[in-house]
Amino acid sequence: KQWYQRRVRGKAAVLKIDKPAEAKAVYEKALELDPTNAEARQGLQHCAQSLRNLKPEDRAKLAMNDPEIQQILQDPSMQVILEQMQKDPAAAQEHLKNAAVRDKFMKLVESGIVRVG
């Protein structure tokens, strides 16, 4: 566990500067292993702030490299749901009652792929 924490610290510090999305994933993994890790929690917050500061198109471009985002976008049922949500706000409310759909949708919103408002 200590070996992994040292590795995380080094890798995340480098990634935090140029690749906040990758650093975020490293910090999330560190928090899975040790939920009390204050350094990982702080690093995760820093990465989230860095990603929020990106222009939406840059954030979306980064997100397209995320395998989870790719999987969501390639899911035929999510494609239908996203299309319905775009056309009909009432459908959006109905779909978001489903926790799995809501989680996937929020991941797309956080990544900048989907914009609301």
KARA-V358641 format. One record per run of one state. SS is the DSSP state (alpha for helix, beta for strand, coil for the rest). FROM is the first residue (numbers start at 1). TO is the last residue. If there is no record, write none. Layout:
SS:FROM:TO / SS:FROM:TO
This chain:
coil:1:1 / alpha:2:18 / coil:19:19 / alpha:20:33 / coil:34:37 / alpha:38:53 / coil:54:55 / alpha:56:63 / coil:64:66 / alpha:67:74 / coil:75:75 / alpha:76:87 / coil:88:88 / alpha:89:95 / coil:96:98 / alpha:99:111 / coil:112:117
